[in-house]
Amino acid sequence: MRKFTTLILEADDASKYIEVTDEIKKMIENTIEKSGGEFKSFVESYIKNPDDVKIEGLINDSDVYDFYLKYRNQVDEVLNSVKFYGETPESMNIFGLYEFIIKGTQKAVNEFVKMLNETQNQGN
């Protein structure tokens, strides 16, 4: 029952963040278009290893920062839900405000991709 409830919550989260997940989906599709591959396998690879798998449009820190500025409310809300702000920057090896924003946004993107993956899996 708990797993079922979790899946429902994740699906609700995905619908709540449709604008941001649609944007990330487009970025992933652009990445696949340029480098080849399949959407589902790319998403699974990204979730497993977000440091090595890059999404076109979120590679450079400046792009990640622009993404944060555009979707800051959704990013902050997701980071709150995963208790990101409960960790100290020092414990995450972060020693500057800009780096904190970048790392936090990357963490939020990872959460949005997980939501996207759940949505895709429920559709199959």
Phi, psi and omega per residue, in radians:
M1 nan -0.688 -3.110
R2 -1.118 -0.752 3.121
K3 -1.070 -0.733 3.121
F4 -1.063 -0.776 3.116
T5 -1.082 -0.732 3.123
T6 -1.065 -0.745 3.135
L7 -1.117 -0.689 3.103
I8 -1.109 -0.772 3.122
L9 -1.079 -0.738 3.131
E10 -1.125 -0.683 3.096
A11 -1.128 -0.723 3.082
D12 -1.100 -0.720 3.095
D13 -1.038 -0.774 -3.121
A14 -1.072 -0.724 3.135
S15 -1.227 -0.505 3.105
K16 -1.226 -0.504 -3.089
Y17 -1.961 0.585 -3.029
I18 -1.019 -0.687 -3.114
E19 -1.081 -0.812 -3.098
V20 -1.278 -0.691 3.129
T21 -1.202 -0.596 3.056
D22 -1.112 -0.708 3.112
E23 -1.109 -0.773 3.129
I24 -1.151 -0.685 3.106
K25 -1.044 -0.752 3.099
K26 -1.085 -0.744 3.126
M27 -1.086 -0.726 3.117
I28 -1.143 -0.744 3.124
E29 -1.085 -0.692 3.077
N30 -1.114 -0.692 3.113
T31 -1.092 -0.799 -3.129
I32 -1.136 -0.706 3.131
E33 -1.027 -0.687 -3.110
K34 -1.386 -0.646 -3.012
S35 -1.963 -0.078 -3.137
G36 1.494 2.980 3.133
G37 2.012 -3.019 -3.091
E38 -2.216 2.504 -3.012
F39 -0.963 -0.929 -3.057
K40 -1.054 -0.782 -3.134
S41 -1.200 -0.606 3.088
F42 -1.108 -0.810 -3.131
V43 -1.065 -0.790 3.127
E44 -1.091 -0.711 3.099
S45 -1.121 -0.721 3.137
Y46 -1.099 -0.778 -3.128
I47 -1.081 -0.727 -3.126
K48 -1.214 -0.631 -3.046
N49 -2.544 1.258 -3.077
P50 -1.150 -0.340 3.121
D51 -1.299 -0.476 -3.101
D52 -1.774 -0.482 -3.135
V53 -1.674 2.095 -3.053
K54 -1.905 2.472 3.085
I55 -1.738 2.194 3.104
E56 -0.979 2.240 -3.098
G57 1.705 -0.120 3.091
L58 -2.331 0.499 -3.106
I59 -1.532 -0.872 -3.119
N60 -1.442 2.547 3.112
D61 -0.970 -0.656 -3.121
S62 -1.134 -0.617 3.092
D63 -1.205 -0.708 3.111
V64 -1.093 -0.734 3.123
Y65 -1.110 -0.756 3.099
D66 -1.070 -0.689 3.080
F67 -1.067 -0.768 3.102
Y68 -1.023 -0.816 -3.118
L69 -1.063 -0.668 -3.111
K70 -1.261 -0.651 -3.040
Y71 -2.118 0.548 -2.998
R72 -1.025 -0.638 -3.129
N73 -1.140 -0.782 3.126
Q74 -1.185 -0.713 3.114
V75 -1.058 -0.859 -3.129
D76 -1.078 -0.698 -3.139
E77 -1.115 -0.772 3.128
V78 -1.163 -0.718 3.123
L79 -1.109 -0.640 3.047
N80 -1.089 -0.739 -3.080
S81 -1.174 -0.456 3.118
V82 -1.764 0.229 3.065
K83 1.066 0.532 3.130
F84 -1.058 -0.696 -3.073
Y85 -1.298 -0.126 3.076
G86 -1.388 -0.273 3.109
E87 -1.595 2.549 3.102
T88 -1.434 2.570 3.072
P89 -0.970 -0.677 -3.129
E90 -1.087 -0.677 3.134
S91 -1.173 -0.393 3.099
M92 -1.670 0.114 3.139
N93 1.127 0.679 3.132
I94 -1.995 2.274 -3.067
F95 -2.257 0.451 3.082
G96 -2.773 2.670 -3.100
L97 -1.106 -0.790 3.141
Y98 -1.030 -0.801 3.135
E99 -1.098 -0.643 3.102
F100 -1.090 -0.743 3.116
I101 -1.130 -0.754 -3.130
I102 -1.111 -0.878 -3.122
K103 -1.092 -0.719 3.116
G104 -1.118 -0.752 3.128
T105 -1.131 -0.707 3.090
Q106 -1.087 -0.685 3.083
K107 -1.103 -0.761 3.129
A108 -1.116 -0.727 3.108
V109 -1.034 -0.726 3.100
N110 -1.025 -0.752 3.111
E111 -1.141 -0.700 3.107
F112 -1.124 -0.675 3.115
V113 -1.144 -0.653 3.069
K114 -1.079 -0.729 3.101
M115 -1.094 -0.755 3.113
L116 -1.047 -0.738 3.124
N117 -1.091 -0.772 3.111
E118 -1.088 -0.732 3.123
T119 -1.082 -0.766 3.118
Q120 -1.107 -0.750 -3.119
N121 -1.147 -0.615 3.126
Q122 -1.258 -0.463 3.138
G123 -1.315 -0.307 -3.099
N124 -1.647 nan nan
